[in-house]
Each structure stands twice: as C-alpha cells, then as structure tokens.
Amino acid sequence: MTPVDPTQPYDDQNIFAKILRGELPCTKVYEDDWAFAFLDINPQAPEHILVLPRGAYVSWDDFSMRASAEEIAGFVRAIGTIARDKGLVEPGYRAIANIGPDSGQIVPHLHVHICGGRPLGRMIPE
Ligand code: AMP
C-alpha cells in the first residue's frame, strides 16, 4: 500500500470515510458526536481499536491545524473514554497516531490506534 502524503487534500473515497458513511462494514466499538471507533481488521494486540474524528482530516497534522477546539476536545475525550471502558487504564495501553510516510500511515483519515491487553514492548523498533 502507498504511504499517505499528509500534505495532500482529503480524499473522501478513502476506506475510513466509507466506513464512517456506513458504506463499508466494521465492528463498531463506540460513537458520539465527535468520534467513531471500530476494531482494527488486522489486530497487533489483544485490544486494537481505531478511533476516528467524524470530520474530514487527513492526519493529526491536518486536525491540529484546522479542527475546532470543540472537535479536538471531543476526539481526545473519546479516546480516553474508550480506553477506560475497555479496562485498559490500570494495565496500561498505547495510543498511536501515524502521520505521513516515515510513520507508515496508510489510510488518509486521521485515526488513533488504541493498543493494549499485553505488554507492548519497545515503543519504536530498532
Ligand atoms: P495506519 O498505518 O496508521 O494508517 O493504520 C491503518 C490501520 O487500518 C491498519 O492497522 C489496518 O489493519 C487497519 N485497517 C485497514 N482497513 C481496515 C478495515 N476495513 N477495517 C478495520 N481496520 C482496517
């Protein structure tokens, strides 16, 4: 798959845009006015959830630049709520946002990975 160029405009045909519009299936975990979350199709940990803002943002860079304070607060709170509801706070978890080619971002709609359920090892492989 081609890595995302985070400087490109939002492509409303990306796979997560289609999931948000209900055009493609997913295993939904959570939704509110600001965020939508579902299970990653290729989990890297026993818990692997993707959390998306509802708005059209390519990446964390785009979101941090253009999103309203309300959208940012709603999205960040949703990530915390989901992790708490899944019982991940006490054992610990990782929240990851890939941005652009060096990160390996594949899907050009901002998503935060919530990973947990086992010790996760080094944050960045050598
Ligand atoms: P990233 O590399 O940060 O862009 O991560 C994209 C993630 O989306 C990967 O972990 C994929 O396994 C996941 N993914 C791709 N397509 C789907 C899908 N249709 N449903 C759920 N997860 C998906």
Backbone and ligand atoms as CSV (ligand in chain L), in Angstrom:
chain,resi,resn,atom,element,x,y,z
A,1,MET,N,N,0.832,-1.208,0.000
A,1,MET,CA,C,0.000,0.000,0.000
A,1,MET,C,C,0.866,1.258,0.000
A,2,THR,N,N,0.379,2.308,-0.656
A,2,THR,CA,C,1.142,3.556,-0.740
A,2,THR,C,C,1.006,4.342,0.563
A,3,PRO,N,N,2.147,4.795,1.117
A,3,PRO,CA,C,2.034,5.615,2.326
A,3,PRO,C,C,1.308,6.930,2.022
A,4,VAL,N,N,0.678,7.465,3.046
A,4,VAL,CA,C,-0.073,8.711,2.898
A,4,VAL,C,C,0.879,9.896,2.787
A,5,ASP,N,N,0.562,10.813,1.860
A,5,ASP,CA,C,1.238,12.106,1.811
A,5,ASP,C,C,0.359,13.077,2.603
A,6,PRO,N,N,0.798,13.453,3.827
A,6,PRO,CA,C,-0.094,14.236,4.701
A,6,PRO,C,C,-0.319,15.657,4.213
A,7,THR,N,N,0.381,16.049,3.149
A,7,THR,CA,C,0.188,17.410,2.631
A,7,THR,C,C,-0.906,17.446,1.552
A,8,GLN,N,N,-1.412,16.271,1.152
A,8,GLN,CA,C,-2.447,16.230,0.115
A,8,GLN,C,C,-3.819,16.545,0.696
A,9,PRO,N,N,-4.738,17.060,-0.141
A,9,PRO,CA,C,-6.096,17.316,0.357
A,9,PRO,C,C,-6.803,16.019,0.745
A,10,TYR,N,N,-7.849,16.146,1.541
A,10,TYR,CA,C,-8.623,14.991,1.996
A,10,TYR,C,C,-9.300,14.297,0.811
A,11,ASP,N,N,-9.204,12.975,0.787
A,11,ASP,CA,C,-9.839,12.165,-0.257
A,11,ASP,C,C,-11.069,11.490,0.351
A,12,ASP,N,N,-12.256,11.922,-0.046
A,12,ASP,CA,C,-13.458,11.389,0.614
A,12,ASP,C,C,-13.821,9.974,0.139
A,13,GLN,N,N,-12.967,9.393,-0.722
A,13,GLN,CA,C,-13.177,8.000,-1.119
A,13,GLN,C,C,-12.282,7.053,-0.319
A,14,ASN,N,N,-11.548,7.569,0.678
A,14,ASN,CA,C,-10.680,6.668,1.457
A,14,ASN,C,C,-11.540,5.686,2.255
A,15,ILE,N,N,-10.919,4.572,2.626
A,15,ILE,CA,C,-11.682,3.455,3.207
A,15,ILE,C,C,-12.362,3.823,4.526
A,16,PHE,N,N,-11.709,4.677,5.314
A,16,PHE,CA,C,-12.329,5.049,6.598
A,16,PHE,C,C,-13.471,6.045,6.397
A,17,ALA,N,N,-13.389,6.878,5.360
A,17,ALA,CA,C,-14.522,7.762,5.044
A,17,ALA,C,C,-15.734,6.908,4.697
A,18,LYS,N,N,-15.487,5.822,3.957
A,18,LYS,CA,C,-16.599,4.932,3.578
A,18,LYS,C,C,-17.171,4.224,4.799
A,19,ILE,N,N,-16.310,3.836,5.733
A,19,ILE,CA,C,-16.803,3.209,6.971
A,19,ILE,C,C,-17.634,4.219,7.760
A,20,LEU,N,N,-17.142,5.457,7.861
A,20,LEU,CA,C,-17.885,6.496,8.603
A,20,LEU,C,C,-19.257,6.743,7.995
A,21,ARG,N,N,-19.347,6.675,6.656
A,21,ARG,CA,C,-20.640,6.902,5.988
A,21,ARG,C,C,-21.522,5.658,5.992
A,22,GLY,N,N,-21.000,4.548,6.534
A,22,GLY,CA,C,-21.778,3.313,6.592
A,22,GLY,C,C,-21.782,2.559,5.273
A,23,GLU,N,N,-20.879,2.912,4.357
A,23,GLU,CA,C,-20.839,2.244,3.046
A,23,GLU,C,C,-20.027,0.951,3.093
A,24,LEU,N,N,-19.179,0.824,4.107
A,24,LEU,CA,C,-18.409,-0.405,4.314
A,24,LEU,C,C,-18.624,-0.861,5.748
A,25,PRO,N,N,-18.559,-2.187,5.983
A,25,PRO,CA,C,-18.819,-2.697,7.333
A,25,PRO,C,C,-17.627,-2.498,8.265
A,26,CYS,N,N,-17.911,-2.528,9.546
A,26,CYS,CA,C,-16.854,-2.531,10.558
A,26,CYS,C,C,-17.458,-3.116,11.827
A,27,THR,N,N,-16.591,-3.433,12.776
A,27,THR,CA,C,-17.082,-3.852,14.093
A,27,THR,C,C,-16.994,-2.647,15.012
A,28,LYS,N,N,-18.127,-1.975,15.157
A,28,LYS,CA,C,-18.154,-0.714,15.905
A,28,LYS,C,C,-17.949,-0.935,17.397
A,29,VAL,N,N,-17.167,-0.055,17.983
A,29,VAL,CA,C,-16.885,-0.122,19.425
A,29,VAL,C,C,-17.542,1.047,20.151
A,30,TYR,N,N,-17.617,2.207,19.473
A,30,TYR,CA,C,-18.048,3.426,20.162
A,30,TYR,C,C,-18.389,4.471,19.110
A,31,GLU,N,N,-19.364,5.340,19.449
A,31,GLU,CA,C,-19.564,6.541,18.636
A,31,GLU,C,C,-20.201,7.629,19.455
A,32,ASP,N,N,-19.868,8.863,19.135
A,32,ASP,CA,C,-20.542,10.022,19.708
A,32,ASP,C,C,-20.507,11.126,18.653
A,33,ASP,N,N,-20.792,12.357,19.061
A,33,ASP,CA,C,-20.867,13.452,18.073
A,33,ASP,C,C,-19.528,13.721,17.399
A,34,TRP,N,N,-18.422,13.344,18.048
A,34,TRP,CA,C,-17.104,13.760,17.574
A,34,TRP,C,C,-16.245,12.622,17.061
A,35,ALA,N,N,-16.554,11.419,17.503
A,35,ALA,CA,C,-15.644,10.296,17.228
A,35,ALA,C,C,-16.421,9.033,16.867
A,36,PHE,N,N,-15.722,8.159,16.150
A,36,PHE,CA,C,-16.275,6.857,15.766
A,36,PHE,C,C,-15.135,5.861,15.919
A,37,ALA,N,N,-15.399,4.709,16.531
A,37,ALA,CA,C,-14.319,3.752,16.797
A,37,ALA,C,C,-14.753,2.344,16.417
A,38,PHE,N,N,-13.797,1.581,15.889
A,38,PHE,CA,C,-14.077,0.198,15.490
A,38,PHE,C,C,-12.814,-0.632,15.637
A,39,LEU,N,N,-12.989,-1.952,15.572
A,39,LEU,CA,C,-11.842,-2.860,15.728
A,39,LEU,C,C,-10.962,-2.824,14.485
A,40,ASP,N,N,-9.645,-2.826,14.710
A,40,ASP,CA,C,-8.722,-2.937,13.584
A,40,ASP,C,C,-8.876,-4.325,12.961
A,41,ILE,N,N,-8.872,-4.370,11.638
A,41,ILE,CA,C,-9.097,-5.627,10.910
A,41,ILE,C,C,-7.896,-6.569,11.033
A,42,ASN,N,N,-6.739,-6.013,11.375
A,42,ASN,CA,C,-5.507,-6.805,11.472
A,42,ASN,C,C,-4.834,-6.484,12.815
A,43,PRO,N,N,-5.442,-6.969,13.925
A,43,PRO,CA,C,-5.000,-6.503,15.252
A,43,PRO,C,C,-3.552,-6.854,15.584
A,44,GLN,N,N,-2.858,-5.887,16.159
A,44,GLN,CA,C,-1.460,-6.055,16.572
A,44,GLN,C,C,-1.344,-6.365,18.057
A,45,ALA,N,N,-2.471,-6.389,18.757
A,45,ALA,CA,C,-2.503,-6.649,20.203
A,45,ALA,C,C,-3.898,-7.186,20.524
A,46,PRO,N,N,-4.083,-7.814,21.698
A,46,PRO,CA,C,-5.409,-8.355,22.031
A,46,PRO,C,C,-6.513,-7.297,21.936
A,47,GLU,N,N,-6.204,-6.075,22.322
A,47,GLU,CA,C,-7.131,-4.955,22.091
A,47,GLU,C,C,-6.485,-4.048,21.050
A,48,HIS,N,N,-7.147,-3.827,19.950
A,48,HIS,CA,C,-6.631,-2.909,18.927
A,48,HIS,C,C,-7.835,-2.220,18.289
A,49,ILE,N,N,-8.012,-0.978,18.722
A,49,ILE,CA,C,-9.189,-0.192,18.323
A,49,ILE,C,C,-8.702,1.036,17.568
A,50,LEU,N,N,-9.431,1.396,16.525
A,50,LEU,CA,C,-9.124,2.614,15.771
A,50,LEU,C,C,-10.175,3.666,16.115
A,51,VAL,N,N,-9.715,4.854,16.489
A,51,VAL,CA,C,-10.629,5.941,16.829
A,51,VAL,C,C,-10.452,7.058,15.804
A,52,LEU,N,N,-11.553,7.453,15.184
A,52,LEU,CA,C,-11.522,8.465,14.121
A,52,LEU,C,C,-12.332,9.679,14.543
A,53,PRO,N,N,-11.864,10.878,14.180
A,53,PRO,CA,C,-12.767,12.021,14.298
A,53,PRO,C,C,-13.808,11.939,13.183
A,54,ARG,N,N,-14.994,12.453,13.423
A,54,ARG,CA,C,-16.027,12.410,12.363
A,54,ARG,C,C,-15.691,13.349,11.212
A,55,GLY,N,N,-14.962,14.416,11.508
A,55,GLY,CA,C,-14.624,15.401,10.476
A,55,GLY,C,C,-13.593,14.860,9.499
A,56,ALA,N,N,-13.481,15.544,8.351
A,56,ALA,CA,C,-12.597,15.115,7.255
A,56,ALA,C,C,-11.189,15.670,7.465
A,57,TYR,N,N,-10.349,14.885,8.125
A,57,TYR,CA,C,-8.959,15.295,8.383
A,57,TYR,C,C,-8.017,14.186,7.942
A,58,VAL,N,N,-6.991,14.557,7.185
A,58,VAL,CA,C,-6.050,13.576,6.641
A,58,VAL,C,C,-5.226,12.927,7.748
A,59,SER,N,N,-4.814,13.744,8.700
A,59,SER,CA,C,-3.845,13.258,9.693
A,59,SER,C,C,-3.920,14.138,10.940
A,60,TRP,N,N,-3.114,13.761,11.924
A,60,TRP,CA,C,-3.011,14.578,13.145
A,60,TRP,C,C,-2.539,15.984,12.807
A,61,ASP,N,N,-1.663,16.094,11.818
A,61,ASP,CA,C,-1.173,17.418,11.421
A,61,ASP,C,C,-2.329,18.290,10.952
A,62,ASP,N,N,-3.116,17.748,10.023
A,62,ASP,CA,C,-4.271,18.455,9.470
A,62,ASP,C,C,-5.254,18.808,10.592
A,63,PHE,N,N,-5.531,17.829,11.456
A,63,PHE,CA,C,-6.509,18.002,12.545
A,63,PHE,C,C,-6.041,19.088,13.514
A,64,SER,N,N,-4.787,19.037,13.885
A,64,SER,CA,C,-4.282,20.001,14.884
A,64,SER,C,C,-4.278,21.420,14.314
A,65,MET,N,N,-4.213,21.512,12.977
A,65,MET,CA,C,-4.186,22.831,12.338
A,65,MET,C,C,-5.599,23.379,12.141
A,66,ARG,N,N,-6.543,22.519,11.713
A,66,ARG,CA,C,-7.835,23.025,11.221
A,66,ARG,C,C,-9.029,22.746,12.114
A,67,ALA,N,N,-8.931,21.744,12.992
A,67,ALA,CA,C,-10.114,21.359,13.770
A,67,ALA,C,C,-10.439,22.436,14.806
A,68,SER,N,N,-11.727,22.532,15.133
A,68,SER,CA,C,-12.155,23.479,16.171
A,68,SER,C,C,-11.765,22.929,17.543
A,69,ALA,N,N,-11.761,23.824,18.521
A,69,ALA,CA,C,-11.448,23.401,19.894
A,69,ALA,C,C,-12.440,22.335,20.360
A,70,GLU,N,N,-13.692,22.486,19.947
A,70,GLU,CA,C,-14.731,21.505,20.324
A,70,GLU,C,C,-14.440,20.128,19.730
A,71,GLU,N,N,-14.053,20.119,18.455
A,71,GLU,CA,C,-13.736,18.836,17.799
A,71,GLU,C,C,-12.531,18.169,18.471
A,72,ILE,N,N,-11.522,18.977,18.772
A,72,ILE,CA,C,-10.315,18.411,19.390
A,72,ILE,C,C,-10.642,17.862,20.770
A,73,ALA,N,N,-11.381,18.632,21.542
A,73,ALA,CA,C,-11.731,18.160,22.893
A,73,ALA,C,C,-12.568,16.886,22.805
A,74,GLY,N,N,-13.556,16.880,21.901
A,74,GLY,CA,C,-14.437,15.718,21.782
A,74,GLY,C,C,-13.673,14.474,21.376
A,75,PHE,N,N,-12.761,14.634,20.441
A,75,PHE,CA,C,-11.994,13.484,19.944
A,75,PHE,C,C,-11.058,12.946,21.023
A,76,VAL,N,N,-10.345,13.842,21.674
A,76,VAL,CA,C,-9.395,13.410,22.715
A,76,VAL,C,C,-10.151,12.748,23.873
A,77,ARG,N,N,-11.286,13.317,24.244
A,77,ARG,CA,C,-12.070,12.701,25.327
A,77,ARG,C,C,-12.588,11.326,24.935
A,78,ALA,N,N,-12.979,11.166,23.673
A,78,ALA,CA,C,-13.490,9.859,23.222
A,78,ALA,C,C,-12.404,8.794,23.351
A,79,ILE,N,N,-11.180,9.139,22.999
A,79,ILE,CA,C,-10.075,8.164,23.105
A,79,ILE,C,C,-9.929,7.717,24.561
A,80,GLY,N,N,-9.945,8.675,25.468
A,80,GLY,CA,C,-9.840,8.339,26.896
A,80,GLY,C,C,-11.003,7.489,27.369
A,81,THR,N,N,-12.205,7.852,26.946
A,81,THR,CA,C,-13.407,7.111,27.368
A,81,THR,C,C,-13.344,5.659,26.900
A,82,ILE,N,N,-12.963,5.461,25.647
A,82,ILE,CA,C,-12.921,4.102,25.087
A,82,ILE,C,C,-11.903,3.252,25.864
A,83,ALA,N,N,-10.716,3.800,26.074
A,83,ALA,CA,C,-9.680,3.041,26.791
A,83,ALA,C,C,-10.147,2.708,28.212
A,84,ARG,N,N,-10.790,3.667,28.853
A,84,ARG,CA,C,-11.303,3.454,30.225
A,84,ARG,C,C,-12.370,2.363,30.214
A,85,ASP,N,N,-13.318,2.471,29.266
A,85,ASP,CA,C,-14.408,1.488,29.180
A,85,ASP,C,C,-13.878,0.081,28.923
A,86,LYS,N,N,-12.757,-0.018,28.231
A,86,LYS,CA,C,-12.164,-1.330,27.919
A,86,LYS,C,C,-11.289,-1.847,29.062
A,87,GLY,N,N,-11.199,-1.074,30.158
A,87,GLY,CA,C,-10.396,-1.518,31.305
A,87,GLY,C,C,-8.906,-1.446,31.061
A,88,LEU,N,N,-8.483,-0.533,30.190
A,88,LEU,CA,C,-7.071,-0.508,29.797
A,88,LEU,C,C,-6.216,0.461,30.620
A,89,VAL,N,N,-6.848,1.249,31.468
A,89,VAL,CA,C,-6.061,2.267,32.178
A,89,VAL,C,C,-5.131,1.617,33.197
A,90,GLU,N,N,-5.677,0.687,33.980
A,90,GLU,CA,C,-4.848,0.073,35.029
A,90,GLU,C,C,-3.688,-0.752,34.446
A,91,PRO,N,N,-3.947,-1.663,33.488
A,91,PRO,CA,C,-2.816,-2.402,32.903
A,91,PRO,C,C,-1.949,-1.542,31.994
A,92,GLY,N,N,-2.530,-0.502,31.436
A,92,GLY,CA,C,-1.798,0.372,30.525
A,92,GLY,C,C,-2.103,0.073,29.074
A,93,TYR,N,N,-1.890,1.047,28.261
A,93,TYR,CA,C,-2.138,0.895,26.820
A,93,TYR,C,C,-1.313,1.927,26.075
A,94,ARG,N,N,-1.357,1.845,24.755
A,94,ARG,CA,C,-0.644,2.807,23.926
A,94,ARG,C,C,-1.646,3.447,22.959
A,95,ALA,N,N,-1.527,4.752,22.782
A,95,ALA,CA,C,-2.331,5.471,21.784
A,95,ALA,C,C,-1.357,6.012,20.741
A,96,ILE,N,N,-1.574,5.608,19.499
A,96,ILE,CA,C,-0.608,5.917,18.433
A,96,ILE,C,C,-1.330,6.586,17.263
A,97,ALA,N,N,-0.752,7.660,16.772
A,97,ALA,CA,C,-1.244,8.249,15.515
A,97,ALA,C,C,-0.079,8.280,14.534
A,98,ASN,N,N,-0.229,7.595,13.430
A,98,ASN,CA,C,0.790,7.650,12.378
A,98,ASN,C,C,0.503,8.836,11.468
A,99,ILE,N,N,1.556,9.555,11.118
A,99,ILE,CA,C,1.412,10.761,10.287
A,99,ILE,C,C,2.464,10.713,9.179
A,100,GLY,N,N,2.011,10.425,7.978
A,100,GLY,CA,C,2.896,10.523,6.823
A,100,GLY,C,C,3.796,9.321,6.599
A,101,PRO,N,N,4.635,9.396,5.551
A,101,PRO,CA,C,5.391,8.234,5.063
A,101,PRO,C,C,6.298,7.565,6.097
A,102,ASP,N,N,7.099,8.312,6.836
A,102,ASP,CA,C,8.027,7.673,7.778
A,102,ASP,C,C,7.297,6.900,8.874
A,103,SER,N,N,6.071,7.295,9.167
A,103,SER,CA,C,5.314,6.628,10.236
A,103,SER,C,C,4.671,5.346,9.749
A,104,GLY,N,N,4.501,5.232,8.415
A,104,GLY,CA,C,3.771,4.086,7.863
A,104,GLY,C,C,2.272,4.314,7.789
A,105,GLN,N,N,1.822,5.577,7.876
A,105,GLN,CA,C,0.376,5.830,7.746
A,105,GLN,C,C,-0.107,5.363,6.377
A,106,ILE,N,N,-1.158,4.570,6.375
A,106,ILE,CA,C,-1.696,4.009,5.139
A,106,ILE,C,C,-3.034,4.643,4.770
A,107,VAL,N,N,-3.862,4.882,5.786
A,107,VAL,CA,C,-5.217,5.380,5.497
A,107,VAL,C,C,-5.270,6.891,5.756
A,108,PRO,N,N,-5.670,7.672,4.738
A,108,PRO,CA,C,-5.594,9.130,4.863
A,108,PRO,C,C,-6.807,9.776,5.522
A,109,HIS,N,N,-7.278,9.184,6.616
A,109,HIS,CA,C,-8.244,9.834,7.516
A,109,HIS,C,C,-7.671,9.628,8.906
A,110,LEU,N,N,-7.472,10.726,9.647
A,110,LEU,CA,C,-6.856,10.618,10.977
A,110,LEU,C,C,-7.483,9.495,11.800
A,111,HIS,N,N,-6.634,8.671,12.373
A,111,HIS,CA,C,-7.097,7.632,13.286
A,111,HIS,C,C,-6.038,7.445,14.361
A,112,VAL,N,N,-6.508,7.244,15.584
A,112,VAL,CA,C,-5.611,6.907,16.689
A,112,VAL,C,C,-5.818,5.433,16.991
A,113,HIS,N,N,-4.711,4.694,17.009
A,113,HIS,CA,C,-4.757,3.287,17.391
A,113,HIS,C,C,-4.711,3.216,18.907
A,114,ILE,N,N,-5.650,2.510,19.515
A,114,ILE,CA,C,-5.550,2.159,20.938
A,114,ILE,C,C,-5.148,0.690,20.973
A,115,CYS,N,N,-3.966,0.420,21.536
A,115,CYS,CA,C,-3.467,-0.961,21.607
A,115,CYS,C,C,-3.205,-1.323,23.058
A,116,GLY,N,N,-3.594,-2.528,23.434
A,116,GLY,CA,C,-3.342,-2.981,24.797
A,116,GLY,C,C,-3.739,-4.432,24.970
A,117,GLY,N,N,-3.741,-4.860,26.224
A,117,GLY,CA,C,-4.123,-6.242,26.522
A,117,GLY,C,C,-2.940,-7.161,26.693
A,118,ARG,N,N,-1.730,-6.648,26.504
A,118,ARG,CA,C,-0.491,-7.388,26.773
A,118,ARG,C,C,0.636,-6.361,26.856
A,119,PRO,N,N,1.785,-6.746,27.465
A,119,PRO,CA,C,2.917,-5.810,27.438
A,119,PRO,C,C,3.311,-5.535,25.983
A,120,LEU,N,N,3.497,-4.263,25.666
A,120,LEU,CA,C,3.644,-3.883,24.256
A,120,LEU,C,C,5.081,-3.741,23.785
A,121,GLY,N,N,6.032,-3.868,24.697
A,121,GLY,CA,C,7.427,-3.837,24.252
A,121,GLY,C,C,7.892,-2.438,23.892
A,122,ARG,N,N,8.973,-2.406,23.135
A,122,ARG,CA,C,9.576,-1.121,22.766
A,122,ARG,C,C,8.590,-0.263,21.989
A,123,MET,N,N,8.639,1.029,22.226
A,123,MET,CA,C,7.716,1.905,21.521
A,123,MET,C,C,8.059,1.970,20.022
A,124,ILE,N,N,9.372,2.036,19.748
A,124,ILE,CA,C,9.808,2.125,18.352
A,124,ILE,C,C,10.831,1.025,18.102
A,125,PRO,N,N,10.555,0.122,17.139
A,125,PRO,CA,C,11.504,-0.968,16.884
A,125,PRO,C,C,12.876,-0.412,16.450
A,126,GLU,N,N,13.920,-1.171,16.820
A,126,GLU,CA,C,15.260,-0.721,16.411
A,126,GLU,C,C,15.452,-0.924,14.918
L,1,AMP,P1,P,-2.125,3.261,9.618
L,1,AMP,O1,O,-0.914,2.532,9.140
L,1,AMP,O2,O,-1.876,4.047,10.875
L,1,AMP,O3,O,-2.752,4.109,8.509
L,1,AMP,O4,O,-3.169,2.159,10.043
L,1,AMP,C1,C,-4.197,1.689,9.256
L,1,AMP,C2,C,-4.864,0.573,10.018
L,1,AMP,O5,O,-6.136,0.359,9.440
L,1,AMP,C3,C,-4.118,-0.759,9.969
L,1,AMP,O6,O,-3.829,-1.172,11.320
L,1,AMP,C4,C,-5.103,-1.707,9.282
L,1,AMP,O7,O,-5.085,-3.009,9.813
L,1,AMP,C5,C,-6.431,-1.010,9.531
L,1,AMP,N1,N,-7.482,-1.265,8.541
L,1,AMP,C6,C,-7.391,-1.164,7.200
L,1,AMP,N2,N,-8.583,-1.422,6.634
L,1,AMP,C7,C,-9.446,-1.667,7.651
L,1,AMP,C8,C,-10.823,-2.005,7.699
L,1,AMP,N3,N,-11.579,-2.126,6.603
L,1,AMP,N4,N,-11.395,-2.204,8.928
L,1,AMP,C9,C,-10.648,-2.093,10.036
L,1,AMP,N5,N,-9.347,-1.776,10.051
L,1,AMP,C10,C,-8.738,-1.575,8.868
